């Protein structure tokens, strides 16, 4: 009977997020499949689109730039991971928080910063894309590899030193094999983020640098060829699935090479030449990460006075776009936290496995594909929602929800089940046990998830650019429109809005990071 009740509770907890995903994720995906593969009532493979030389070039450039961006990110991120993972120094916590800042910044902010930094003639092209991607994703490498580095057991390192191995040989034969799983995991995530990058490539790539993601937008919003956009969306989905499979197999192959002993070795103060190396890495990171945004702030100084004025680029004042962004992001965060926490509760009661990967599917699906799916799925009765303002926060919540689930699920799984058993013995119902035991213990994790969900929704651009109404633009959409118009005043307004968007996103992310730090301290 108890097992039956537990199963019913899991089913009830999973019903709401499952229904939400079915309506707002599966239906748009099905609409894309129908639009891409069905023509005049019958199946029709879009060979003219998928097998064309233009599509082959799109796929090649998408893959090539993602691989190159990953290599550049690793080259800059690994030294920083070494510093934060091995050494204790004043301001280390601040460094970890500041490294996270570019990752939580909206992609349009990062792209706008590099537009302001790079001189004329270099602001568009492959080098601008690679630099922006490395800046955006360096936190992925630093957090994953740095965390693994901090947990390495120094016993093998010390034994190798005793046997006469020099620092380089110890790094090559001891440290790198132990770090291989973390490096491969960070590389796989970075490649995925760069493969599905939209705002950076759209703004910095220029007319001759298109990826699958940007071409879906071009075909749907500019050429109005919905069939071609749907066919490219299917190719994008298949390519992302292949990337995820390869990444999973790569991680499984390297997982047995070495194992980290978490907490086995305390951080130590740098000594001798290490001080010079640490100072050089931190100084280089400060310049590389800070210079683009410092130039962006300088470029924005002449644009703040125009935030309250009407402009030809928007139907409303730029300030209204800021208000819209905050309201939409708050609604999206509320939806993502509510549905994501219910999904996390269902996952916490189940064994880790395929269900975990299933609920994270929206993370692999591109935001542009999601927005395009919304556009064609909800365009006719009884699901004609395209004119509804709430469609934007719903789409943003789908982008943010996987992050909520990944944060909340481990916190719920870490709760000792004996606490619930003791509450049951004392007469508490399962609902009361959830309310008075699980929620208080997972409160910091939920607060962390809410902060990150708000920051992600605030800067969401790929889906929002399809769905935002002309009289309800968000900050990323407004920035994109100003960047697309000539004139110094429009560029200053774009920079001012980018700084404003960055400030709000960073404040939300740092609040979430503080909640996470408090949660780790409590544990």
C-alpha positions in Angstrom: 0.0 0.0 0.0 2.8 2.4 0.9 4.6 1.7 -2.4 1.3 2.3 -4.2 0.8 5.6 -2.5 4.4 6.6 -3.3 3.8 5.8 -6.9 0.6 7.9 -6.9 2.5 10.8 -5.4 5.2 10.6 -8.0 2.6 10.4 -10.8 0.7 13.5 -9.4 4.0 15.5 -9.0 5.0 14.7 -12.5 1.6 15.3 -14.1 1.7 19.1 -14.1 5.2 19.5 -15.7 4.5 16.7 -18.1 1.2 18.4 -19.3 3.0 21.7 -19.5 5.8 20.1 -21.6 3.3 18.3 -23.8 1.5 21.5 -24.7 4.4 23.9 -25.0 7.3 21.7 -26.1 5.9 18.6 -27.8 3.2 20.4 -29.8 5.7 23.0 -31.3 8.1 20.2 -32.1 5.3 18.2 -33.8 4.4 21.4 -35.7 7.9 21.7 -37.0 8.0 18.0 -38.1 4.6 18.4 -39.8 5.6 21.6 -41.6 9.0 20.1 -42.7 7.9 16.7 -43.8 4.3 17.0 -44.9 3.4 18.7 -48.1 -0.1 18.7 -49.7 -1.4 16.2 -47.3 1.4 13.6 -47.8 4.9 12.9 -46.6 7.5 14.8 -48.6 11.2 14.7 -47.7 12.6 18.2 -48.1 15.6 17.0 -50.2 15.8 20.4 -52.0 16.7 22.0 -48.7 18.6 19.4 -46.7 20.7 18.1 -49.5 21.6 21.4 -51.1 25.2 22.7 -51.2 24.1 25.7 -49.2 22.9 23.6 -46.3 26.1 21.5 -46.4 28.1 24.7 -46.0 25.8 25.8 -43.2 26.3 22.6 -41.3 30.1 22.7 -41.9 30.5 26.2 -40.7 28.2 25.6 -37.7 30.3 22.6 -36.7 33.6 24.2 -37.4 33.0 27.4 -35.5 31.7 25.5 -32.5 34.8 23.2 -32.5 37.1 26.2 -32.9 35.2 28.2 -30.2 35.5 25.2 -27.8 39.3 25.0 -28.4 39.8 28.7 -27.7 37.6 28.5 -24.6 39.6 25.5 -23.3 42.9 27.3 -24.0 41.8 30.3 -21.9 39.7 28.5 -19.4 42.1 25.7 -18.2 44.7 28.1 -16.7 42.0 29.9 -14.8 40.6 26.6 -13.7 44.0 25.7 -12.4 44.2 28.9 -10.4 40.8 28.7 -8.7 41.0 24.9 -8.3 44.4 24.6 -6.7 45.2 27.8 -4.8 43.8 29.9 -1.9 44.2 33.6 -2.3 42.5 36.8 -1.2 39.5 37.5 -3.4 39.1 33.9 -4.7 35.4 33.9 -4.0 35.0 37.2 -5.9 37.0 35.8 -8.8 34.7 32.7 -9.0 31.7 35.0 -9.0 33.1 37.4 -11.6 34.0 34.6 -14.0 30.3 33.5 -13.9 29.2 37.0 -15.0 29.8 36.6 -18.7 27.9 33.3 -18.8 24.8 34.7 -17.3 24.9 37.8 -19.4 22.5 37.8 -22.4 24.2 36.9 -25.7 23.2 40.2 -27.2 25.1 42.0 -24.4 28.2 40.0 -25.1 27.9 40.6 -28.8 27.2 44.3 -28.3 30.3 44.6 -26.1 32.5 43.1 -28.8 31.0 45.4 -31.4 32.0 48.3 -29.2 35.5 46.9 -28.6 36.6 45.8 -32.0 37.8 48.3 -34.6 36.0 48.9 -37.8 36.5 46.0 -40.2 37.1 43.4 -37.5 33.8 43.7 -35.6 32.2 41.2 -37.9 33.7 37.8 -38.8 35.0 34.5 -37.4 37.5 36.0 -34.9 34.8 38.2 -33.3 32.6 35.1 -33.0 35.4 33.0 -31.4 36.3 35.7 -28.9 32.7 36.3 -27.9 32.1 32.5 -27.5 35.2 32.1 -25.4 34.2 35.0 -23.1 30.7 33.6 -22.8 31.7 30.0 -22.0 34.8 30.4 -20.0 32.8 30.0 -16.8 31.7 26.5 -17.9 35.4 25.3 -18.1 36.4 27.1 -14.9 33.5 25.8 -12.8 33.6 22.2 -14.0 37.3 21.7 -14.3 38.2 24.0 -11.4 35.8 22.0 -9.1 37.4 18.7 -10.2 40.9 20.1 -9.8 40.1 21.2 -6.2 39.1 17.7 -5.3 42.1 15.8 -6.7 44.1 13.7 -4.3 47.7 14.8 -4.3 49.0 11.4 -3.2 49.8 10.2 -6.7 51.3 13.6 -7.5 53.6 13.4 -4.5 54.6 9.8 -5.3 55.5 10.7 -8.8 57.6 13.6 -7.5 59.4 11.2 -5.2 60.2 8.9 -8.1 61.8 11.9 -9.9 59.0 13.0 -12.3 59.2 16.7 -13.1 56.2 19.1 -13.0 55.4 18.7 -16.7 55.5 14.9 -16.7 53.3 14.9 -13.5 50.9 17.2 -15.3 50.8 15.0 -18.4 50.8 11.5 -16.8 49.0 12.1 -13.5 46.8 15.3 -13.4 45.4 15.3 -17.0 44.2 11.7 -16.9 42.4 12.4 -13.6 40.9 15.6 -15.0 39.9 14.0 -18.3 36.2 13.4 -17.4 35.8 17.1 -16.2 37.6 18.5 -19.3 35.5 16.3 -21.7 32.3 17.3 -19.9 33.1 21.0 -20.1 34.2 20.7 -23.7 30.9 18.9 -24.6 28.8 21.6 -22.9 30.8 24.4 -24.5 30.5 22.8 -28.0 26.7 22.4 -27.5 26.3 26.1 -26.4 28.5 27.3 -29.4 26.7 25.0 -31.9 23.3 26.4 -30.9 24.6 30.0 -30.5 22.2 32.6 -32.0 22.7 36.2 -30.8 26.5 36.2 -31.0 26.5 34.8 -34.6 23.6 36.9 -35.8 25.2 40.2 -34.5 28.9 39.5 -35.0 28.8 37.1 -38.0 27.8 39.5 -40.6 25.9 38.5 -43.8 28.5 35.9 -44.9 28.6 34.0 -41.6 25.4 32.0 -41.0 24.9 28.9 -38.9 21.9 26.6 -38.8 20.5 28.6 -35.9 20.7 32.0 -37.7 19.5 30.5 -41.0 16.4 29.2 -39.4 15.6 32.8 -38.3 16.5 34.2 -41.7 14.3 31.8 -43.5 11.3 32.2 -41.2 11.5 35.9 -40.3 13.1 37.5 -43.4 12.5 35.1 -46.4 9.1 33.9 -45.0 10.0 30.4 -46.2 8.5 28.4 -43.3 9.1 25.0 -45.0 12.8 25.7 -45.4 13.0 26.9 -41.8 11.2 23.8 -40.6 13.5 21.5 -42.6 16.6 23.2 -41.1 15.1 23.0 -37.6 14.8 19.2 -38.1 18.4 19.1 -39.2 19.4 21.2 -36.2 17.6 18.9 -33.8 19.2 15.8 -35.4 22.7 17.4 -35.2 22.2 18.4 -31.5 21.0 14.9 -30.7 24.2 13.5 -32.4 26.3 15.9 -30.4 24.7 14.8 -27.1 25.2 11.1 -28.0 28.9 11.6 -28.9 29.5 13.7 -25.8 27.9 11.0 -23.6 30.0 8.2 -25.1 33.2 10.4 -24.8 32.5 10.9 -21.1 31.8 7.2 -20.5 35.2 6.3 -22.2 37.2 8.7 -20.1 35.3 8.2 -16.9 37.4 5.3 -15.9 40.8 6.9 -16.5 41.0 8.5 -13.2 38.8 9.4 -10.2 38.8 12.6 -8.2 38.9 12.4 -4.5 36.6 15.2 -3.5 37.9 17.2 -0.6 41.1 15.1 -0.3 43.4 18.1 -0.6 42.9 21.6 0.8 43.6 24.7 -1.3 47.1 26.1 -0.6 48.7 29.4 -1.0 50.8 29.9 -4.1 54.6 30.0 -3.5 57.6 31.0 -5.5 57.1 31.1 -9.2 53.5 30.0 -8.7 52.7 33.5 -7.4 53.9 35.0 -10.7 51.9 32.4 -12.7 48.7 33.0 -10.7 49.1 36.8 -11.0 49.6 36.5 -14.8 46.5 34.3 -15.2 44.3 36.5 -13.1 45.6 39.6 -14.8 45.1 38.2 -18.2 41.6 37.0 -17.3 40.7 40.4 -15.9 41.8 42.2 -19.1 40.2 39.6 -21.5 36.9 39.5 -19.6 36.7 43.1 -18.4 37.9 45.1 -21.4 34.9 44.5 -23.7 32.4 45.5 -21.1 34.4 48.5 -20.0 34.3 49.7 -23.6 30.6 49.0 -23.7 30.0 51.1 -20.6 32.1 54.0 -22.2 30.1 53.7 -25.4 26.8 53.8 -23.5 27.4 57.1 -21.8 25.7 59.2 -24.4 22.6 57.0 -24.7 20.9 57.0 -21.3 19.1 60.3 -21.9 17.3 58.7 -24.8 15.8 55.8 -22.9 12.7 57.9 -22.1 12.2 59.2 -25.7 10.3 57.6 -28.5 12.4 56.4 -31.4 11.6 55.2 -34.9 13.1 51.8 -34.1 10.4 50.9 -31.5 6.7 51.6 -31.1 7.4 52.4 -27.4 10.1 54.1 -25.5 13.3 52.0 -24.7 12.4 52.2 -21.0 9.1 50.3 -21.7 11.3 47.5 -23.2 13.2 47.3 -19.9 9.9 47.1 -17.9 8.6 44.4 -20.3 11.8 42.4 -19.8 11.6 42.4 -16.0 7.9 41.5 -15.9 8.3 38.7 -18.5 11.4 37.4 -16.8 9.6 37.4 -13.4 6.6 35.5 -14.8 8.9 33.0 -16.6 11.0 32.4 -13.5 7.8 31.8 -11.5 6.6 29.3 -14.1 10.0 27.6 -14.4 10.4 27.3 -10.6 6.8 26.0 -10.1 6.9 23.4 -12.8 10.6 22.6 -12.4 10.3 22.0 -8.7 7.4 19.6 -9.3 9.5 17.8 -11.9 12.4 17.7 -9.5 10.3 16.2 -6.8 9.2 13.4 -9.1 12.8 12.8 -10.2 14.0 12.8 -6.6 11.7 9.9 -5.8 12.9 7.9 -8.8 16.3 6.4 -9.6 18.6 8.6 -11.7 18.5 7.5 -15.3 16.6 8.1 -18.5 14.0 10.3 -16.8 16.7 12.8 -15.9 17.7 13.2 -19.5 14.1 13.3 -20.7 13.2 16.4 -18.6 16.3 18.2 -19.8 15.4 17.9 -23.5 14.6 21.6 -23.8 18.2 22.3 -22.9 19.3 20.5 -26.0 16.6 22.0 -28.3 17.6 25.5 -29.5 15.7 28.5 -28.4 15.3 29.6 -32.1 13.7 26.3 -32.9 11.5 26.6 -29.9 10.3 30.1 -30.9 9.7 29.0 -34.5 7.7 26.0 -33.2 5.6 28.3 -31.1 5.0 30.5 -34.1 3.6 27.8 -36.3 1.9 25.6 -33.6 -0.2 28.3 -32.0 -1.4 30.1 -35.1 -4.9 28.7 -35.6 -8.0 28.0 -33.4 -8.4 26.6 -30.8 -4.7 27.3 -30.1 -4.4 30.7 -31.7 -2.1 32.3 -29.0 0.3 34.3 -31.2 -1.2 37.7 -30.1 -1.1 36.7 -26.4 1.5 38.5 -24.3 2.0 35.4 -22.0 3.4 33.3 -24.8 6.8 35.1 -24.3 7.3 34.2 -20.6 6.0 30.6 -21.3 8.7 30.2 -24.0 11.3 31.7 -21.7 10.3 29.4 -18.9 11.0 26.4 -21.1 14.5 27.6 -21.7 15.1 28.2 -18.0 13.3 25.1 -16.6 16.1 22.5 -17.2 18.5 24.7 -15.1 15.9 24.7 -12.3 15.6 21.0 -12.4 19.3 20.5 -12.4 19.7 22.7 -9.3 16.7 21.5 -7.3 16.8 17.7 -7.9 20.1 17.1 -6.1 19.0 19.1 -3.1 15.8 17.0 -2.8 17.7 13.8 -3.3 20.1 14.8 -0.5 17.3 14.9 2.1 17.5 12.0 4.5 14.4 9.9 3.9 14.4 9.0 7.6 13.1 12.5 8.3 10.0 11.8 6.3 9.6 8.4 7.9 9.8 10.0 11.3 7.2 12.6 10.3 4.9 9.8 9.1 5.2 8.0 12.4 4.2 11.2 14.1 1.1 11.3 12.0 2.1 13.8 9.3 0.6 13.3 5.9 2.9 13.1 2.8 1.8 16.6 1.8 2.6 18.0 5.2 6.0 16.3 5.2 6.8 17.8 1.8 5.7 21.2 3.1 7.5 21.2 6.5 10.5 19.1 5.7 11.4 19.1 2.0 10.6 22.8 1.2 12.6 24.3 4.1 15.6 22.1 3.4 15.5 22.8 -0.3 14.6 26.5 0.1 18.0 27.8 -0.7 18.3 25.5 -3.8 14.9 26.8 -5.0 16.0 30.4 -4.4 19.2 29.7 -6.4 17.2 28.2 -9.2 14.8 31.2 -9.2 17.6 33.7 -9.5 19.2 31.9 -12.4 15.9 31.3 -14.1 15.2 35.1 -13.9 18.6 35.9 -15.3 18.2 33.4 -18.2 14.7 34.5 -19.0 15.7 38.2 -18.9 18.3 37.7 -21.6 16.5 35.1 -23.7 16.6 36.2 -27.3 16.3 33.2 -29.7 12.6 32.4 -28.9 11.6 35.9 -27.9 12.6 37.5 -31.2 9.9 35.3 -32.9 7.2 35.9 -30.3 7.5 39.5 -28.9 4.9 41.8 -30.2 6.0 45.1 -31.7 4.3 47.0 -28.9 5.8 44.8 -26.2 9.5 44.4 -27.1 12.0 43.1 -24.5 15.5 44.5 -23.9 17.3 41.9 -26.1 14.9 42.5 -29.0 15.2 46.3 -28.6 19.0 46.1 -28.6 18.9 44.0 -31.8 16.7 46.6 -33.5 18.9 49.5 -32.5 22.0 47.7 -33.7 20.3 47.1 -37.1 19.8 50.9 -37.7 22.6 53.2 -38.8 23.7 56.2 -36.8 25.8 56.9 -33.6 22.7 57.6 -31.6 21.2 54.2 -32.2 24.5 52.5 -31.3 24.6 54.5 -28.1 21.1 53.5 -27.2 21.9 49.9 -27.9 24.9 50.1 -25.6 22.9 51.8 -22.9 20.2 49.2 -23.0 22.9 46.4 -23.0 24.5 47.9 -19.8 21.1 48.1 -18.2 20.3 44.5 -19.1 23.7 43.3 -17.9 23.3 45.1 -14.6 19.9 43.4 -13.8 21.0 40.0 -15.0 24.3 40.1 -13.0 22.4 41.3 -9.9 20.0 38.3 -10.2 22.9 35.8 -10.9 25.0 37.1 -8.0 21.9 36.8 -5.7 21.5 33.3 -6.8 25.2 32.6 -6.3 25.0 34.0 -2.8 22.0 31.7 -2.1 24.0 28.8 -3.5 27.0 29.7 -1.3 24.8 29.8 1.8 23.3 26.4 0.9 26.8 24.9 0.6 27.7 26.5 3.9 24.6 25.1 5.6 25.4 21.7 4.3 
